[in-house]
Amino acid sequence: MTHRDRVMAVLSGETPDVIPSLGECPMDATSLKGLAPEPTGDPVADAIREAEFYDNSSLEVGVSPRVETISRDDSHHLYRYATGAVWRASYSPVFCREMVDYPIKAPADLDGFVMPRAKDDVDCTEMARRVQAWKDAGYFVQGTVMGAWQAIYYLLTSFENILMWMAAEPAAARRLFELTSDYCLEASRLMLEAGVDAVFTSSDLGSGQGLLFSQSMFAEYVLPWLKELADLGHERGAILHLHSHGHIQDLMDDMVDAGVDLINPVGPSDHNDLAYFKANWGGKISIMGGISTTIAQMTVDEIDAHVAQVMEIGCRGSRFFPRTESGIPAMPVEKVLAYLDLLKQYRRMYGSAEA
């Protein structure tokens, strides 16, 4: 089976010869420096080489507002999105990313504000070329775009502002969601026209203890965008893959009804019980994740036992892709390689070729 065949089998509730990995990668951008394949300048070949290193079955194109570098050295990267939001990524002592400025500081700033156009942020011909090349090589291809909720606090205003305005300034909140939803939907249309198998969008909806806002606010602000995005993809034969951290089980019925096909990361750090998710929604939605970020504090034997337990629970009834919650945490290279090797072993063990 090809990588794409394996992914499609899992999404259909079948068991492929090998359980595919759908995007394992390091959490800390510097943790595997010098070990992962160095880029050659050929984006198609480089993506395949990186996928081979992690034994991933999917590759990604993406659309997001343009970014300009303000300053950069070995310790940091300060950059500005076309919306005006400024972010700083620091690499020492560990990777850290934070917003330092944003364009919408008060509801009045929305008057006359214009979002960039997604079609100006991507070379559609080149994107279609990459998608087809990766499909021809046997990979499942996802199109990535910030979700309407995440894009607000990444591109437009502070996290605190949008949470406050959803309750106290609903007109401003609705306008922010309108701006980011329109961008997300336009970008998704472009990626679907390029032939992607899935739209992959991110919007963290909870903390480790609960939701970031009420279910009624989710229904008012977030759900319409999710449903429209799911319908758009389904019309083109593509799935909707949603990334959301947080203790989100109270939203699962709504997300399933909206048409979300795949959810990640469903991990223990957010107090999500994988067995509970599988029992309640495993026949309706595919799940990716389950492997705790706390593997950094585990011995290799403990990692082995943890991955074994996750695979035993997750692979019941298929519709499961194992992955770390936020990416492989910062830990010694030897442990990273041991984890990747264990994951590969268990993915083969639970595939039909070993049944």
Residue, then its C-alpha position, 0 to 999 in steps of 0.5 A: m500500500t502507498h502512504r496515501d492508501r494507508v491514510m485513506a484506509v484508516l479514515s474509512g475505518e479499515t486497518p492498513d498494512v501499517i498504521p500511518s503516521l500523519g505528521e510527527c515532528p519535533m515540538d522544539a524547532t531546534s531539537l533535531k538540528g543537524l540530525a534531520p535532513e538538510p534542505t537541498g533547495d528542491p521543495v518537493a524532494d526535501a519534503i519527501r526526505e523529511a517525511e521519510f525521516y519521520d516515517n510520515s504518510s502526509l505532506e503539506v502545502g499552506v496559505s497564510p498572510r505574508v511575513e517579513t523579517i524585522s530582525r534575525d540571528d541565532s537566538h531569535h526571529l522577529y517578524r511581522y505578518a501582513t496584517g500588522a501583527v508582530w511576533r518574536a520566536s526565541y531559540s534559547p534556552v528553549f523555543c518560545r514564540e510570543m506576540v509583541d504587537y497587534p493591529i486591533k487594539a480596540p473595537a474602533d480599530l476595525d473600522g476600515f481594516v482590510m485583511p490580506r487576500a489569500k490569493d495574493d499570498v500563494d503561487c497557485t500554480e506552484m502549489a498545484r505542482r507540489v500537490q500533484a508531485w506528492k500524490d504521484a509519489g504516494y503521499f496524502v496531501q493536506g492544505t494548512v490554514m489558520g482557523a478562524w479562531q486562532a487567526i484572530y489572536y495570531l494575526l489581529t488582536s490579543f488573546e485577552n481582547i477577543l475573549m473579552w469582546m466575545a462577551a462584552e463587544p459582540a459586534a466587534a467579535r463577530r467582525l473579527f470572526e468574519l474577517t478571519s473566516d473569509y480568509c480561511l475559506e478563500a485559502s481553503r478553496l485555493m488549496l482544494e482547487a490545487g487537489v489537496d486531500a484534506v484541509f488542516t486547520s488549527s484553533d485551540l478551543g480549550s485549556g487543560q482544565g476546560l473550554l476557553f469559552s462557553q458552549s453557547m459562544f462556541a455555537e455562536y462564533v466558531l461552529p458556523w465557520l467549521k460547518e462551512l469549511a467542512d461543507l466546502g471540503h466535502e463538496r470537493g471530496a476532501i476531509l476536514h482535519l481540526h487541530s485543537h488543544g484543550h479539554i474539549q469533550d463537551l464540544m465533540d458532538d457539535m464538531v462531529d455534527a459540523g462535519v469535522d472528520l479528523i481531530n487532534p491531539v486528544g492527549p493526556s496533557d489536556h486531561n482527555d481520556l483516549a478510551y473515552f473519546k474512542a468509546n463515544w466518537g470513535g465510529k464517527i470521527s478519526i482521532m490523531g494523537g494520544i502520546s503524551t508530551t511527558i515522554a521527555q521525563m520518561t525512560v525509554d522503557e516507560i515510553d515503550a509502555h506508554v506507546a503500547q497502551v496508546m496503540e492498544i486503545g487507539c487502534r480499536g476499530s481503526r480511525f486512529f493515527p498515533r502522534t505526540e500531543s504537540g510534537i516530540p518534546a525537547m529531549p536528548v537525540e538518543k531518546v528522540l530516535a528511540y521514540l521514533d523507532l518504537l512508534k514505527q515498531y508499534r505502527r507495524m505491529y497493529g497493521s494488518a500485515e502483522a495481524 
